Amino acid sequence: AWMADGPAIQAAGLRALKGGQTLARTLKMASEFRAGDDETPIVLMGYYNPIYIYGVDRFLADAKASGIDGLIVVDLPPEMDEELCIPALKAGVNFIRLATPTTDDKRLPKVLENTSGFVYYVSMTGITGSALADTAKVSAAVTRIKGHTALPVCVGFGVKTAEQARVIGASADGVVVGTAIVNAIANVLGPKGEKTADPAEAVATLVSGLAQGVRSARLAAAE
């Protein structure tokens, strides 16, 4: 697990492993989704190890065939671009990089060098699912990053509610939500992992509220 994974993401990872989830099965899920939806972008986020074990060339070919649009591989810094980033770009798969509050103006150009798709601004230091960052600071950081790139900037870490999504969405191009969605699934699972309600429905309800929050920020900005 990545150092920044909070308890909810760690528990979800353990549930997935226990349920027999693999990278191959994840690609199959993407492929099945693509059969009915050829427009919604799909980005895979995770760590390099499963891709390394799978084999980079094989993975990129299978990812492309499954309809994957982009990758966020959190433990591969720009210094390791030859490993996966450059081959991914050559294969037509976006490589999305993370910027953080500690990514200064000297480091930022290096981080953005081979980035495509969008920039994921991790709005605070610490673990996923912790408190929401100061919105004024987030807005200033987004402006700073935009000074270095024409790519959209999406902000994540700590967004749980439609109101928070609205506030972040006022300055960012997109809002990234992970822990809140994972918790929505966990909340409808019993002690042995049995479903007490439909997880997909629980997620859809949460996400539609979050999307509404972002849309209201966009509408307000357009007026």
Secondary structure, DSSP 4 states (H G I P E B T S, - for coil): --TT--HHHHHHHHHHHHTT--HHHHHHHHHHHHHH-SSS--EEEE-HHHHHHH-HHHHHHHHHHTT--EEEETT--GGGTTTTHHHHHHTT-EE-EEE-TT--TTTHHHHHTT--S-EEEE-SSS-TT-PPPPHHHHHHHHHHHHTT-SS-EEEESS--SHHHHHHHHTTSSEEE--HHHHHHHHTTB-TTS-BSS-HHHHHHHHHHHHHHHHHHHHHHHH-
